[in-house]
Amino acid sequence: MAEIFQKDGTWTFDGTAIRIVPGRERGVHLVRQTLGELTVPLHAVAGVAFEPGRKGGRLRLRLRDGADPLSQVTRGRMPDAADPYQLRTEPDRSGVAEYFAEEVRNALLLEQVPDGPADRYLLPGPAVPLAVGAGDGTVSFDGERVRLEWNWITDDGKASGGPREIPLSDIRGVEWLPGIGLENGYLRFAVQGSPHRTPAEHDPNAVKLFGFKKDGLMALVGAAVVARLPHPSAQQPLPALLPAPEPSPAREPDLVKRPAPADDDHDTLLRRLRELGELHHSGVLTDEEFATAKQAILQRF
């Protein structure tokens, strides 16, 4: 048995699982307080490290890819203070923290736990029902459907459609990006029958986030949904849900693959590039989508 008690929380390892209990101090992040106690089975762990520092250290758990719905959604973008798989340690507890990490590492070796991807979720994800208000809307999830409601900040065009309910069966994936600095973030649901990617400000299937403390709570909603979707190992990759999206297949035939008239190649090239520029300027295409589609058009001509 290995155990470490800190103001930030308590970690206990019994040889088969790590029990994580967040602290009750005011400085403990809202995300960790809301998520509550976690039990991480040993076979979900890829590694553990202790990082010492002058003002204290930090224990970090590294989970196997695909083992945890929350990690699947956040993809390493959760702030350190909000990350439930990190524990701040006080300077006089470095020896205990190092011992804890060593005990977990030894167990991983003895049990021969692979550090490669998992083929199923080994943690259940956040409990439902769950509702969070942040950015330009409120998202709630009861285990069967997602409901999005808008507030006074919401773009008029998006708000005009009223509250939106999305059955779980219609959701193909979830993408969460926290707002950082001047860059806004979002929680986006990829919905069957809505292939086009638009900015979160105008997307009725997305909540725009402004970089405040509750952005992380939106990740909990996304994780609760992801936990009830088919595991990524059973899905085809969804370009629209990757951090750096590729051109949407729905737009590709019009922008790239349609053959140009042989007698008017120059005019067609200019027209295609102009159309592409308009889509990029309006926000329909991201910078990477624009560059990729432009390169493909130039290659064809």
The 8 nearest C-alpha neighbors of each residue, nearest first, counted from 0:
[[1, 13, 12, 2, 14, 11, 102, 99],
 [2, 0, 12, 99, 11, 13, 3, 102],
 [3, 1, 11, 10, 12, 0, 4, 99],
 [2, 4, 10, 9, 95, 11, 5, 96],
 [3, 5, 9, 8, 2, 10, 6, 7],
 [6, 4, 8, 7, 9, 88, 3, 89],
 [5, 7, 8, 22, 24, 4, 23, 9],
 [8, 6, 22, 5, 27, 87, 21, 86],
 [9, 7, 22, 21, 5, 6, 20, 4],
 [8, 10, 4, 20, 3, 5, 19, 21],
 [9, 11, 19, 3, 18, 2, 20, 17],
 [10, 12, 2, 18, 17, 1, 3, 13],
 [11, 13, 17, 1, 0, 14, 16, 2],
 [14, 12, 0, 15, 16, 11, 1, 17],
 [13, 15, 12, 16, 106, 0, 103, 41],
 [14, 16, 41, 13, 40, 17, 12, 106],
 [17, 15, 40, 41, 39, 12, 14, 13],
 [18, 16, 12, 39, 11, 38, 19, 40],
 [17, 19, 38, 11, 10, 37, 39, 16],
 [20, 18, 10, 37, 36, 9, 38, 17],
 [19, 21, 36, 9, 8, 10, 22, 18],
 [22, 20, 8, 31, 32, 7, 35, 9],
 [21, 23, 8, 7, 6, 24, 27, 20],
 [22, 24, 25, 21, 27, 6, 8, 7],
 [25, 23, 26, 22, 27, 6, 7, 8],
 [26, 24, 27, 23, 28, 22, 29, 7],
 [25, 27, 24, 28, 7, 23, 22, 6],
 [28, 26, 25, 24, 7, 22, 29, 23],
 [27, 29, 81, 30, 31, 80, 26, 32],
 [28, 30, 32, 31, 33, 27, 81, 212],
 [31, 29, 33, 28, 32, 81, 216, 215],
 [32, 30, 34, 33, 29, 28, 83, 81],
 [31, 33, 29, 35, 30, 34, 21, 28],
 [34, 32, 30, 35, 31, 29, 216, 28],
 [33, 35, 31, 32, 30, 125, 36, 219],
 [36, 34, 32, 33, 31, 21, 37, 20],
 [37, 35, 20, 19, 21, 34, 38, 18],
 [38, 36, 19, 18, 39, 35, 20, 34],
 [37, 39, 18, 17, 19, 40, 16, 36],
 [38, 40, 17, 16, 37, 18, 41, 43],
 [41, 39, 16, 42, 43, 15, 38, 17],
 [40, 42, 16, 15, 43, 44, 39, 17],
 [41, 43, 40, 44, 112, 113, 107, 45],
 [44, 42, 41, 40, 63, 66, 62, 121],
 [45, 43, 62, 41, 42, 63, 46, 61],
 [44, 46, 114, 63, 62, 61, 43, 113],
 [47, 45, 61, 44, 60, 62, 104, 48],
 [48, 46, 60, 59, 61, 100, 104, 49],
 [49, 47, 59, 58, 100, 50, 60, 46],
 [48, 50, 58, 57, 97, 51, 59, 100],
 [51, 49, 57, 56, 58, 48, 52, 59],
 [52, 50, 56, 49, 55, 57, 93, 53],
 [53, 51, 56, 55, 54, 50, 90, 57],
 [52, 54, 55, 90, 51, 56, 89, 50],
 [55, 53, 52, 90, 56, 89, 51, 88],
 [56, 54, 90, 89, 52, 88, 53, 51],
 [55, 57, 51, 52, 88, 50, 87, 89],
 [56, 58, 87, 50, 86, 88, 49, 59],
 [59, 57, 49, 86, 85, 48, 50, 87],
 [60, 58, 85, 48, 47, 84, 57, 49],
 [59, 61, 47, 84, 46, 62, 85, 48],
 [60, 62, 46, 45, 47, 44, 59, 63],
 [63, 61, 44, 45, 43, 60, 64, 66],
 [62, 64, 45, 66, 116, 44, 43, 114],
 [63, 65, 116, 66, 117, 62, 115, 71],
 [64, 66, 117, 67, 116, 63, 120, 71],
 [65, 67, 120, 121, 117, 63, 64, 43],
 [66, 68, 122, 70, 69, 120, 65, 71],
 [69, 67, 71, 222, 226, 70, 124, 225],
 [70, 68, 222, 72, 71, 67, 73, 124],
 [71, 69, 73, 72, 67, 74, 68, 75],
 [70, 72, 68, 69, 74, 73, 67, 65],
 [71, 73, 69, 70, 74, 222, 175, 174],
 [72, 74, 70, 76, 75, 71, 77, 69],
 [75, 73, 70, 76, 71, 72, 77, 69],
 [74, 76, 73, 77, 70, 78, 71, 72],
 [77, 75, 73, 74, 78, 177, 176, 79],
 [76, 78, 75, 82, 73, 81, 79, 215],
 [79, 77, 81, 80, 82, 76, 75, 215],
 [80, 78, 82, 81, 77, 85, 83, 76],
 [79, 81, 78, 82, 28, 27, 85, 83],
 [82, 80, 28, 78, 79, 30, 31, 83],
 [81, 83, 79, 84, 80, 85, 77, 78],
 [84, 82, 85, 31, 81, 86, 21, 19],
 [85, 83, 60, 82, 59, 86, 61, 58],
 [86, 84, 59, 58, 83, 82, 60, 57],
 [85, 87, 58, 57, 88, 7, 59, 84],
 [88, 86, 57, 56, 7, 58, 85, 89],
 [89, 87, 56, 55, 57, 86, 92, 5],
 [88, 90, 55, 92, 91, 56, 87, 93],
 [91, 89, 55, 92, 93, 54, 88, 56],
 [90, 92, 89, 93, 94, 55, 88, 95],
 [93, 91, 95, 89, 94, 90, 96, 88],
 [92, 94, 96, 95, 91, 90, 97, 56],
 [95, 93, 97, 96, 92, 98, 91, 99],
 [94, 96, 98, 92, 93, 97, 99, 3],
 [97, 95, 93, 99, 98, 94, 92, 100],
 [96, 98, 100, 94, 99, 95, 49, 93],
 [97, 99, 101, 95, 96, 100, 102, 94],
 [100, 98, 96, 102, 97, 101, 1, 95],
 [101, 99, 97, 103, 102, 98, 47, 48],
 [100, 102, 104, 98, 103, 99, 105, 97],
 [103, 101, 105, 99, 100, 104, 98, 106],
 [102, 104, 106, 100, 101, 105, 107, 99],
 [105, 103, 101, 107, 106, 102, 100, 108],
 [104, 106, 108, 102, 107, 103, 101, 109],
 [107, 105, 109, 103, 108, 104, 110, 102],
 [106, 108, 104, 112, 110, 105, 109, 111],
 [109, 107, 111, 105, 106, 110, 104, 112],
 [108, 110, 106, 111, 107, 105, 112, 104],
 [109, 111, 107, 112, 108, 106, 42, 105],
 [112, 110, 108, 109, 107, 113, 106, 42],
 [111, 113, 107, 110, 42, 114, 108, 45],
 [114, 112, 115, 111, 45, 42, 107, 116],
 [113, 115, 45, 63, 112, 116, 44, 46],
 [114, 116, 113, 63, 117, 64, 45, 112],
 [117, 115, 64, 63, 65, 118, 114, 66],
 [118, 116, 65, 66, 119, 64, 63, 115],
 [117, 119, 232, 116, 65, 120, 230, 66],
 [120, 118, 117, 230, 121, 66, 65, 232],
 [119, 121, 66, 122, 67, 65, 68, 123],
 [120, 122, 66, 43, 67, 119, 123, 40],
 [121, 123, 67, 120, 124, 66, 39, 68],
 [124, 122, 226, 121, 125, 120, 68, 67],
 [123, 125, 223, 68, 226, 122, 222, 69],
 [126, 124, 223, 219, 34, 127, 222, 123],
 [127, 125, 128, 124, 223, 129, 123, 34],
 [128, 126, 129, 141, 142, 125, 140, 223],
 [127, 129, 141, 140, 126, 142, 130, 139],
 [128, 130, 127, 140, 139, 220, 141, 131],
 [131, 129, 139, 138, 140, 128, 132, 137],
 [132, 130, 138, 137, 217, 139, 133, 216],
 [131, 133, 137, 136, 138, 130, 134, 213],
 [134, 132, 136, 213, 137, 135, 131, 214],
 [133, 135, 208, 207, 209, 136, 206, 132],
 [134, 136, 153, 152, 207, 150, 206, 149],
 [137, 135, 149, 148, 150, 134, 206, 133],
 [136, 138, 132, 148, 131, 147, 133, 149],
 [139, 137, 147, 131, 130, 146, 132, 148],
 [138, 140, 130, 146, 129, 145, 131, 137],
 [139, 141, 145, 129, 128, 142, 144, 130],
 [142, 140, 128, 143, 127, 144, 129, 139],
 [141, 143, 140, 144, 127, 128, 224, 223],
 [144, 142, 167, 141, 166, 140, 145, 168],
 [145, 143, 166, 167, 165, 140, 141, 142],
 [144, 146, 140, 165, 164, 139, 166, 147],
 [145, 147, 164, 139, 163, 138, 165, 140],
 [148, 146, 138, 163, 162, 137, 164, 145],
 [147, 149, 162, 137, 136, 146, 163, 138],
 [150, 148, 136, 153, 158, 135, 137, 162],
 [151, 149, 136, 152, 153, 135, 148, 137],
 [150, 152, 153, 149, 135, 154, 136, 158],
 [153, 151, 135, 150, 154, 134, 149, 136],
 [154, 152, 135, 151, 150, 149, 158, 155],
 [153, 155, 157, 156, 158, 200, 201, 152],
 [156, 154, 158, 157, 159, 153, 201, 152],
 [157, 155, 159, 154, 158, 201, 160, 153],
 [156, 158, 154, 201, 155, 159, 203, 160],
 [157, 159, 155, 160, 161, 156, 153, 149],
 [158, 160, 156, 161, 157, 155, 154, 162],
 [159, 161, 158, 157, 162, 156, 163, 203],
 [160, 162, 159, 158, 163, 148, 149, 157],
 [163, 161, 148, 147, 149, 160, 164, 146],
 [162, 164, 147, 146, 161, 165, 148, 203],
 [165, 163, 146, 145, 147, 166, 144, 162],
 [164, 166, 145, 144, 167, 146, 163, 169],
 [167, 165, 144, 168, 169, 143, 145, 164],
 [166, 168, 144, 170, 169, 143, 165, 145],
 [167, 169, 166, 170, 171, 143, 165, 144],
 [170, 168, 191, 167, 166, 190, 171, 165],
 [169, 171, 190, 167, 168, 172, 189, 191],
 [172, 170, 189, 190, 191, 169, 173, 188],
 [173, 171, 189, 170, 188, 225, 174, 240],
 [172, 174, 188, 187, 189, 221, 225, 175],
 [173, 175, 187, 240, 186, 72, 188, 176],
 [176, 174, 186, 185, 72, 218, 187, 73],
 [175, 177, 184, 185, 186, 178, 174, 73],
 [178, 176, 184, 214, 210, 179, 185, 175],
 [210, 177, 179, 184, 183, 209, 182, 208],
 [180, 178, 182, 210, 181, 177, 183, 184],
 [179, 181, 182, 178, 210, 183, 209, 177],
 [180, 182, 179, 183, 178, 209, 210, 184],
 [183, 181, 179, 180, 178, 184, 209, 210],
 [184, 182, 178, 209, 208, 181, 179, 210],
 [183, 185, 178, 177, 208, 176, 207, 209],
 [186, 184, 207, 208, 176, 206, 175, 187],
 [185, 187, 175, 206, 205, 174, 176, 217],
 [186, 188, 205, 174, 173, 204, 185, 175],
 [189, 187, 173, 204, 190, 172, 205, 174],
 [190, 188, 172, 171, 170, 173, 187, 191],
 [191, 189, 170, 193, 169, 171, 188, 192],
 [190, 192, 169, 193, 170, 171, 189, 194],
 [191, 193, 194, 190, 169, 195, 189, 170],
 [194, 192, 190, 191, 195, 189, 196, 204],
 [195, 193, 192, 196, 249, 191, 247, 190],
 [194, 196, 193, 197, 249, 247, 250, 283],
 [197, 195, 194, 283, 198, 239, 247, 284],
 [196, 198, 283, 202, 199, 195, 201, 282],
 [199, 197, 200, 201, 202, 282, 196, 283],
 [200, 198, 202, 205, 207, 201, 206, 185],
 [199, 201, 198, 207, 202, 154, 206, 153],
 [202, 200, 199, 157, 198, 203, 154, 197],
 [201, 203, 199, 204, 205, 197, 200, 198],
 [204, 202, 205, 157, 201, 163, 199, 206],
 [203, 205, 202, 188, 187, 206, 189, 190],
 [206, 204, 187, 199, 202, 186, 203, 188],
 [207, 205, 186, 185, 136, 135, 199, 208],
 [206, 208, 185, 199, 134, 135, 200, 184],
 [209, 207, 134, 184, 185, 183, 178, 210],
 [208, 210, 183, 178, 134, 211, 184, 207],
 [178, 211, 209, 179, 208, 177, 214, 183],
 [210, 212, 213, 214, 209, 178, 208, 133],
 [211, 213, 214, 215, 210, 29, 216, 30],
 [214, 212, 216, 215, 211, 133, 217, 30],
 [215, 213, 217, 216, 212, 211, 177, 210],
 [214, 216, 218, 213, 217, 30, 212, 219],
 [215, 217, 213, 219, 218, 214, 30, 131],
 [218, 216, 220, 215, 219, 214, 131, 221],
 [217, 219, 221, 215, 216, 220, 222, 175],
 [218, 220, 222, 216, 217, 221, 223, 125],
 [221, 219, 223, 217, 218, 222, 224, 129],
 [220, 222, 218, 224, 219, 223, 173, 225],
 [221, 223, 69, 225, 219, 68, 224, 220],
 [222, 224, 220, 125, 226, 124, 221, 225],
 [223, 225, 221, 222, 226, 227, 220, 228],
 [226, 224, 222, 228, 227, 223, 68, 221],
 [225, 227, 223, 68, 224, 228, 124, 222],
 [228, 226, 225, 224, 229, 223, 142, 167],
 [227, 229, 225, 226, 230, 224, 172, 171],
 [230, 228, 233, 231, 227, 234, 225, 226],
 [229, 231, 232, 233, 119, 228, 234, 120],
 [232, 230, 234, 233, 229, 65, 235, 118],
 [231, 233, 230, 234, 118, 119, 65, 235],
 [232, 234, 231, 230, 229, 235, 118, 119],
 [235, 233, 231, 232, 236, 230, 229, 237],
 [234, 236, 237, 233, 231, 232, 238, 171],
 [237, 235, 238, 234, 231, 240, 241, 239],
 [236, 238, 239, 240, 235, 241, 172, 234],
 [239, 237, 244, 240, 241, 245, 236, 247],
 [240, 238, 244, 237, 241, 245, 247, 196],
 [241, 239, 238, 237, 174, 242, 244, 173],
 [240, 242, 244, 243, 238, 239, 237, 174],
 [243, 241, 244, 240, 239, 174, 176, 238],
 [242, 244, 241, 245, 287, 238, 240, 239],
 [245, 243, 239, 241, 238, 242, 246, 240],
 [244, 246, 288, 238, 247, 243, 287, 239],
 [247, 245, 288, 248, 244, 251, 292, 291],
 [246, 248, 249, 250, 251, 245, 195, 239],
 [249, 247, 251, 250, 246, 252, 194, 245],
 [248, 250, 247, 251, 194, 195, 252, 253],
 [251, 249, 248, 247, 253, 252, 254, 246],
 [250, 252, 248, 254, 255, 253, 249, 247],
 [251, 253, 256, 255, 254, 257, 250, 249],
 [254, 252, 251, 250, 257, 255, 256, 249],
 [255, 253, 251, 252, 250, 256, 271, 292],
 [256, 254, 251, 296, 252, 257, 253, 295],
 [255, 257, 252, 258, 251, 254, 253, 296],
 [256, 258, 252, 253, 255, 259, 254, 251],
 [259, 257, 256, 260, 255, 299, 261, 252],
 [258, 260, 261, 264, 267, 257, 263, 268],
 [261, 259, 262, 263, 264, 258, 267, 266],
 [260, 262, 263, 264, 259, 258, 267, 265],
 [263, 261, 260, 264, 259, 265, 266, 267],
 [264, 262, 260, 266, 265, 261, 267, 259],
 [263, 265, 267, 266, 261, 268, 260, 262],
 [264, 266, 268, 267, 263, 269, 300, 270],
 [267, 265, 269, 268, 263, 264, 270, 271],
 [266, 268, 270, 264, 265, 269, 271, 263],
 [267, 269, 265, 271, 266, 270, 264, 272],
 [270, 268, 272, 266, 267, 271, 273, 265],
 [269, 271, 273, 267, 268, 272, 266, 274],
 [272, 270, 274, 268, 273, 269, 267, 275],
 [271, 273, 275, 269, 274, 270, 276, 268],
 [272, 274, 270, 276, 275, 271, 269, 277],
 [275, 273, 271, 277, 276, 272, 270, 278],
 [274, 276, 272, 278, 273, 277, 271, 279],
 [275, 277, 279, 273, 274, 278, 280, 272],
 [276, 278, 280, 274, 279, 275, 281, 273],
 [279, 277, 275, 283, 281, 276, 280, 284],
 [280, 278, 284, 276, 282, 277, 281, 283],
 [279, 281, 277, 282, 278, 276, 283, 284],
 [282, 280, 278, 279, 283, 277, 284, 276],
 [281, 283, 279, 284, 280, 278, 198, 285],
 [282, 284, 278, 197, 281, 279, 196, 285],
 [285, 283, 279, 282, 288, 278, 289, 286],
 [284, 286, 288, 287, 289, 279, 282, 283],
 [287, 285, 289, 288, 290, 284, 279, 291],
 [286, 288, 290, 289, 285, 291, 245, 244],
 [287, 289, 246, 285, 291, 245, 286, 290],
 [288, 290, 286, 292, 287, 291, 284, 293],
 [289, 291, 287, 293, 288, 292, 294, 286],
 [292, 290, 288, 294, 293, 289, 287, 295],
 [293, 291, 295, 289, 294, 290, 288, 296],
 [292, 294, 290, 296, 295, 291, 289, 297],
 [295, 293, 297, 291, 292, 296, 290, 298],
 [294, 296, 292, 298, 293, 297, 255, 291],
 [297, 295, 293, 299, 298, 294, 255, 292],
 [296, 298, 294, 300, 299, 295, 293, 268],
 [299, 297, 295, 296, 300, 294, 293, 255],
 [298, 300, 296, 297, 295, 255, 258, 256],
 [299, 297, 298, 296, 268, 264, 259, 265]]
